[in-house]
Amino acid sequence: MTKQFTADVLICGAGAAGLTLAIDLARRGVSFRLIEKREGPFRGSRGKGIQPRTQEIFEDLGILDRIVAIGGPYPPQREYRDDGSFIESEVVEHIDPTPAEPYHTPLMIPQFLTEGVMRERLLELGQRVEFGGELVALAQDQDGVTARLSGEAGEAGEETILVRYLVGADGGRSFVRHALDIGFPGKTLGVRAVVADVVLAGLDRSAWHRFNDGAMDRQMALCPLGGTELFQLQAPVPLEGEVDLSAEALSAMIAERSGRSDIRVHAVHWASAYQMNARLADRYKDGRAFLIGDAAHIHPPTGGQGLNTSVQDAYNLGWKLAAVIGGASATLLDSYEAERRPVAAGMLGLSTKLLDAAKRGDIRRGREVQQLDIGYPGSPLALEKPERAAGLFAGDRAPDAPLRGAAGQPVRLFELLKGPHWTLLGYQVKRDAVPARTGLHIHCIGPDDELVDDNGHFRSAYTVSSGNWVLVRPDGYIGAFVGSQQTDALTRFLDEQGLV
């Protein structure tokens, strides 16, 4: 008997990870349901930094310009001395953009505004979040996942559905992770902090105001949040005891730690007191179920890595789910954990190291947080024929490059990569050496081809020579480098990915 699936994918959790996956599946025509047990959108600023690599992803998803228009650059930090004087310095190391890396400045935008833009994009694609719906039970077999939903997502309060795949994007206390009995080892880091979005008077919005850096019992930061009238308050608090998050109590904390009576909190938009942890799921995949985002990894907020890593989890998984649902081998899905779990392990180490620096008052950030150097070396989806000795390698991020179309107009390589397809770039090649396939865009670059590399930016960024082919995956990483004599290997590789 043929099973009747309600949808191809059930996504549990409509934060940044779940929304990214939903947008990616929607533009690929994959049926899904996106449920969120909250009654409405998340209201806090928690993940407020958008790193350059995530900006590239947002460009591909069609939301970057909106994000930039709402948010803005990180303000300078203003460190106050005990006598009330201060010094100012940049939080973010200034690195000029290059043709290969067009975005080098992290953006600051509160998480609730980022997620609002993502929900708007999802509506444009004909889909929406089902708020007030909660996954309460699941069971899976070799064909699919049976999920029981309660709340508004379920008809008459409860509903049982059958889907091909389940994705847990339901946060650090993930029901999906617990139901699958996936371990979540790690440690509590001995730091408890308050984060609150407040309306206040007494501070200007041109700086990130910091008091008592290096003193964990008195440290405090107040940062203006772009696109809002709010400041984000961050302050460590004692490990035990209740924390009063009212406007009056937060005003008192600010007065005590700043030594000033003129800074007053008028309203609290959102507030939380939390223990910092560093934890990583033992596995990201169990049968037909997957973990993404905070369900798979939690860590201190230092360095602005969390939301960005979560978005990139979803961006890695989305095209693979779509490919397998479309007929590619299910083994493709094994590459999700193989590629993303080591990235999260490294991110946990980085954010913990940056937490130690923040305890000393050092919050300056450089290239290490931008995530442009993240790649998948040794991935099962990386082909090199012949093997390369220098430059980019299969598994690396695909750089941008300015080109000129044969008709005379400028073309960015990222414009050609944008969308749900694979892209094959041939450098001074014979175009018919690789036949066309559904879902594969082929572009030839050379003096007499459709694209001209006038200034050598493509050749330099990709370290290619005449006859080379470069295959770029749908998520903007290099899948293959092959020479003119190895196109048979490329053909087999494309067959394995379900491109016919």
C-alpha positions in Angstrom: 0.0 0.0 0.0 1.4 3.4 -1.0 1.8 5.8 2.0 0.2 9.2 1.7 2.6 11.9 2.9 1.2 15.1 4.3 4.4 16.9 3.3 8.0 16.1 2.3 9.5 17.7 5.4 8.3 18.8 8.8 10.5 21.6 10.3 10.1 22.1 14.1 11.1 25.5 15.2 10.8 28.8 13.3 13.9 30.6 14.5 16.7 31.6 12.1 17.7 28.0 11.3 14.1 26.8 10.6 13.3 29.9 8.5 16.4 29.5 6.4 15.6 25.9 5.7 12.0 26.8 4.9 13.0 29.5 2.5 15.5 27.2 0.7 12.9 24.4 0.4 10.2 26.8 -0.7 12.3 28.1 -3.6 13.1 24.5 -4.6 9.4 23.5 -4.7 9.7 21.1 -1.8 6.5 20.7 0.3 7.0 21.3 4.0 5.3 22.4 7.2 7.1 24.8 9.5 5.7 24.8 13.1 6.7 26.9 16.1 5.4 26.2 19.6 5.5 29.8 20.6 2.2 31.7 20.0 4.0 34.4 18.0 7.5 35.5 16.8 10.5 35.6 19.0 10.8 39.2 20.4 14.5 39.4 21.5 17.7 40.6 20.1 19.8 37.6 21.1 21.7 36.8 17.9 22.4 40.4 16.7 25.5 39.9 14.5 25.4 38.9 10.8 28.8 37.7 9.7 30.1 38.2 6.1 29.6 34.5 5.1 26.0 34.7 6.2 25.6 37.9 4.3 26.5 36.0 1.2 23.9 33.4 2.0 21.3 36.1 2.6 22.2 37.5 -0.8 21.4 34.2 -2.4 18.1 33.9 -0.5 17.1 37.4 -1.7 17.0 39.2 1.6 20.5 40.8 2.1 19.5 44.3 0.9 16.5 44.4 3.3 18.7 43.2 6.2 21.3 45.9 5.5 18.7 48.6 5.2 17.3 47.8 8.6 20.5 47.1 10.4 23.9 48.7 10.3 27.6 48.4 11.2 28.9 47.7 14.7 29.3 51.0 16.6 32.7 51.8 18.2 33.1 50.6 21.8 33.3 53.3 24.5 35.1 52.0 27.6 34.5 54.1 30.6 37.1 54.7 33.3 36.2 55.0 37.0 36.5 58.8 36.8 33.9 59.0 34.0 36.3 59.6 31.2 36.4 57.1 28.4 38.4 55.8 25.4 36.9 54.7 22.1 38.0 51.9 19.8 36.6 49.8 17.0 35.1 46.4 18.0 35.5 45.0 14.5 38.7 45.0 12.6 38.3 47.0 9.4 39.1 45.0 6.3 38.3 46.4 2.9 36.1 44.2 0.7 37.8 42.5 -2.3 36.5 41.2 -5.6 36.6 37.7 -4.2 35.1 38.7 -0.8 32.5 41.4 -1.3 31.4 41.5 2.4 33.9 42.1 5.2 31.9 44.1 7.7 29.7 42.3 10.2 26.2 43.8 10.5 24.4 44.4 13.7 20.6 43.8 13.6 18.5 42.4 16.4 17.4 38.8 15.8 13.7 39.6 15.9 14.1 42.0 12.9 16.2 39.5 11.0 13.6 36.8 11.5 10.9 39.3 10.5 12.6 39.8 7.1 12.9 36.0 6.7 9.2 35.5 7.4 8.4 38.1 4.8 10.5 36.3 2.3 8.8 33.1 3.1 5.4 34.7 2.5 6.6 35.9 -0.9 7.4 32.2 -1.7 3.8 31.2 -0.7 4.6 29.7 2.7 4.2 30.7 6.3 5.0 29.7 9.9 2.3 27.8 11.8 2.6 29.4 15.3 1.2 27.6 18.4 1.9 24.2 17.0 4.1 21.7 18.9 5.6 18.3 18.1 4.6 16.0 21.0 5.5 12.5 19.6 7.4 11.0 16.7 8.1 7.6 15.3 10.0 6.7 12.1 10.5 3.7 9.9 12.5 3.3 6.6 9.9 5.1 4.6 9.0 8.2 6.7 8.3 9.9 10.0 5.0 9.9 11.8 4.6 13.0 13.9 1.9 14.0 16.4 1.2 17.7 16.6 -0.7 19.6 19.3 -1.9 23.1 19.5 -3.0 25.3 16.6 -1.0 23.3 14.1 -3.2 20.3 14.8 -6.8 20.2 13.7 -9.1 20.1 16.7 -6.1 20.5 18.9 -4.2 17.4 17.7 -3.1 16.0 14.4 -1.0 13.0 13.2 0.9 13.5 10.0 3.3 11.5 7.9 6.3 13.2 6.3 9.4 11.9 4.5 11.9 13.8 6.7 11.8 15.6 10.1 14.1 18.5 11.0 14.6 19.6 14.6 15.3 23.4 14.7 13.8 23.6 18.1 16.6 25.1 20.2 18.9 24.1 23.0 16.1 22.2 24.8 15.1 20.4 21.6 12.2 18.0 21.9 13.4 16.3 18.7 16.9 15.7 20.1 15.4 14.2 23.3 12.9 12.1 21.5 15.7 10.6 19.4 17.8 10.0 22.5 20.8 11.9 21.0 23.4 12.8 23.6 24.3 16.5 24.1 27.6 16.4 26.0 29.5 19.5 27.0 29.9 21.8 30.0 28.4 24.7 31.8 31.0 27.5 31.7 30.4 29.1 35.1 29.0 32.3 33.7 25.5 33.5 34.1 24.4 36.7 32.4 21.4 39.0 31.8 20.6 40.1 28.3 17.7 42.6 27.9 16.3 44.9 25.2 15.4 48.1 26.9 14.2 51.7 26.1 16.4 54.0 28.1 17.5 57.6 28.5 20.9 59.1 29.4 23.1 57.5 26.7 23.7 58.5 23.1 23.4 55.9 20.3 26.7 56.5 18.6 28.7 53.9 20.7 28.6 50.6 22.5 28.9 51.7 26.1 31.0 49.5 28.3 31.7 49.7 32.0 34.1 47.9 34.3 35.7 45.7 31.7 37.7 42.9 33.2 35.6 42.8 36.5 33.2 40.0 36.2 31.1 41.1 39.2 30.6 44.7 37.8 31.0 44.4 34.0 28.2 45.8 31.9 27.6 46.8 28.3 24.8 48.8 26.7 24.7 48.6 22.9 22.3 50.5 20.6 20.3 48.2 18.3 20.1 49.4 14.7 16.6 49.7 13.3 15.1 50.2 16.7 14.9 52.6 19.6 16.3 49.9 21.9 19.6 49.2 23.7 20.8 45.7 24.5 22.0 45.4 28.0 24.5 42.6 28.7 25.8 42.0 32.2 27.1 39.0 34.2 25.2 38.2 37.3 25.7 35.8 40.3 25.3 32.1 39.4 22.6 31.6 42.0 19.4 33.4 43.0 16.5 35.1 41.3 17.2 37.9 38.9 14.8 40.9 38.8 14.4 41.9 35.2 12.0 44.8 35.7 12.8 48.3 34.5 13.3 49.5 38.0 15.7 46.7 38.9 17.7 47.1 35.7 17.9 50.8 36.2 19.3 50.1 39.7 21.9 47.7 38.2 23.0 50.3 35.7 23.3 53.0 38.3 25.4 50.7 40.6 27.7 49.5 37.9 28.1 52.8 36.0 28.2 55.1 39.0 25.7 57.3 37.1 22.2 58.3 38.1 21.2 59.8 34.7 20.8 56.5 32.9 17.2 55.3 33.4 15.4 52.3 31.8 11.8 53.3 30.8 10.7 50.0 29.4 11.8 46.4 29.0 11.0 45.0 25.5 12.5 41.5 26.2 14.8 40.1 28.9 16.5 36.8 29.9 18.9 35.5 32.4 20.8 32.4 31.3 23.7 30.1 32.0 26.4 29.9 29.4 27.0 26.4 28.1 29.1 24.8 25.3 27.5 21.6 24.1 27.5 19.6 20.9 25.1 16.8 19.8 26.6 13.4 19.5 25.1 13.1 16.0 23.1 15.3 13.6 21.2 12.6 11.9 19.0 9.7 13.1 17.3 7.8 10.3 15.1 10.3 8.6 15.5 13.0 11.3 18.0 15.8 11.5 19.2 18.5 14.0 20.1 22.0 12.9 21.0 25.2 14.8 20.8 25.3 18.6 19.3 21.8 18.7 22.7 20.6 17.5 25.0 23.0 19.3 24.9 25.7 22.0 27.7 28.0 23.1 28.5 31.4 24.6 27.4 34.4 22.5 30.9 35.8 22.2 32.0 36.4 18.7 28.5 36.4 17.2 28.7 32.8 15.9 25.5 31.2 16.9 22.8 32.5 14.6 25.3 32.4 11.7 26.3 28.8 12.3 22.6 27.9 12.6 21.8 29.6 9.3 24.6 27.7 7.6 23.5 24.4 9.0 20.1 24.9 7.3 21.7 26.1 4.1 23.9 23.0 3.9 20.9 20.6 4.6 18.3 22.2 2.4 19.6 21.5 -1.1 20.5 17.9 0.0 17.0 17.2 1.2 15.6 18.6 -2.0 18.0 16.5 -4.1 17.2 13.3 -2.4 13.4 13.9 -2.5 13.9 14.6 -6.2 15.6 11.2 -6.7 19.3 11.5 -5.7 20.8 8.8 -3.6 19.9 9.0 0.1 23.6 8.7 0.9 23.9 12.4 0.0 22.2 13.2 3.4 25.1 11.5 5.3 27.3 14.4 4.2 25.3 16.9 6.3 26.7 15.6 9.6 30.1 14.9 8.1 30.4 18.5 6.9 28.7 20.5 9.6 29.5 18.8 12.9 33.2 19.6 12.7 32.4 23.2 11.9 30.3 23.4 15.1 33.0 21.8 17.2 35.5 24.4 16.0 32.9 27.2 16.6 32.4 26.1 20.2 36.1 26.3 20.8 36.3 29.7 19.2 33.4 31.2 21.1 34.7 29.8 24.4 38.1 31.3 23.8 36.5 34.6 23.0 34.5 34.4 26.2 37.7 34.1 28.1 39.0 37.2 26.3 35.7 39.1 27.1 36.1 38.4 30.8 39.4 40.4 30.5 37.5 43.2 28.7 38.7 42.3 25.2 35.8 42.1 22.7 37.7 43.1 19.5 37.1 40.8 16.6 38.9 40.0 13.4 38.7 37.6 10.5 38.4 34.6 12.8 34.6 35.4 13.3 33.7 36.2 9.8 33.3 32.5 8.7 34.7 33.1 5.2 37.4 30.5 5.8 35.0 27.7 6.7 35.0 24.9 4.3 34.6 21.1 3.9 38.0 19.6 3.2 37.8 15.9 2.9 34.1 16.0 2.2 32.6 13.0 0.3 31.3 15.8 -2.1 34.8 17.0 -3.0 36.4 15.9 -6.3 39.8 16.9 -7.7 41.2 15.4 -10.9 44.1 15.8 -10.8 44.8 16.8 -7.2 45.7 20.4 -6.7 48.9 21.5 -4.9 48.0 25.1 -4.2 45.2 27.7 -4.3 41.6 26.8 -3.7 40.6 23.2 -3.1 37.4 21.2 -3.5 35.4 21.9 -0.4 36.4 25.5 -0.1 34.0 28.5 -0.3 33.5 29.7 -3.9 34.8 33.3 -4.2 33.0 36.1 -6.1 34.6 37.7 -9.2 33.7 40.6 -11.4 33.3 39.5 -15.1 32.1 41.1 -18.3 29.3 39.5 -20.4 30.0 39.1 -24.1 27.3 41.7 -24.7 29.3 44.3 -22.7 27.6 44.4 -19.3 29.3 43.8 -16.0 28.4 40.5 -14.3 29.3 39.4 -10.8 30.0 35.7 -10.4 27.7 35.6 -7.4 24.8 36.6 -9.6 25.4 33.5 -11.7 25.6 31.3 -8.6 22.4 32.8 -7.1 19.5 30.3 -7.0 18.9 26.6 -6.2 21.1 25.2 -9.0 24.6 23.7 -9.4 27.0 25.9 -11.5 29.7 24.6 -13.8 32.4 27.1 -14.8 34.7 26.3 -17.6 37.9 28.4 -18.1 39.0 28.5 -21.7 37.3 25.2 -22.5 35.2 23.6 -25.2 31.7 24.1 -24.1 30.3 20.8 -25.5 32.9 18.8 -23.5 30.3 18.5 -20.7 26.7 18.0 -21.8 23.9 20.1 -20.4 21.8 18.6 -17.5 18.7 19.6 -15.6 19.6 21.7 -12.6 23.1 22.6 -13.9 24.0 26.0 -15.2 27.1 26.0 -17.4 29.1 29.1 -18.0 32.3 29.4 -20.1 34.9 32.1 -19.3 37.5 33.2 -21.9 38.3 35.9 -24.4 35.8 34.6 -27.0 33.3 33.0 -24.6 30.1 34.3 -23.0 32.0 35.7 -20.0 35.3 37.6 -20.1 37.7 37.8 -17.2 39.1 41.2 -18.3 41.1 41.9 -15.1 42.0 38.3 -14.2 40.0 38.2 -11.0 38.4 34.9 -11.7 41.7 33.3 -12.8 43.4 34.6 -9.7 40.6 33.7 -7.2 40.2 30.2 -8.5 43.8 29.5 -9.5 42.7 28.0 -12.8 44.5 27.3 -16.1 43.2 26.7 -19.6 40.9 23.7 -19.8 39.9 23.7 -16.1 36.3 23.1 -15.0 35.1 24.3 -11.6 31.8 22.8 -10.2 30.1 25.0 -7.5 27.5 23.4 -5.3 24.1 25.0 -4.6 25.4 26.2 -1.2 28.3 28.1 -2.7 31.1 25.6 -2.0 33.4 24.1 -4.6 32.3 20.5 -5.4 34.9 19.7 -8.0 38.0 20.9 -9.9 38.8 18.8 -13.0 41.1 19.2 -15.9 40.2 18.9 -19.6 41.2 15.3 -19.6 39.1 14.3 -16.6 35.6 15.3 -17.7 34.6 11.6 -17.4 35.2 11.8 -13.7 33.1 15.0 -13.6 30.3 13.2 -15.5 30.2 10.4 -12.9 30.3 12.9 -10.0 27.3 14.7 -11.5 25.4 11.4 -11.9 26.0 10.6 -8.3 24.4 13.9 -7.2 21.3 13.1 -9.2 21.9 15.6 -12.0 20.6 14.0 -15.2 
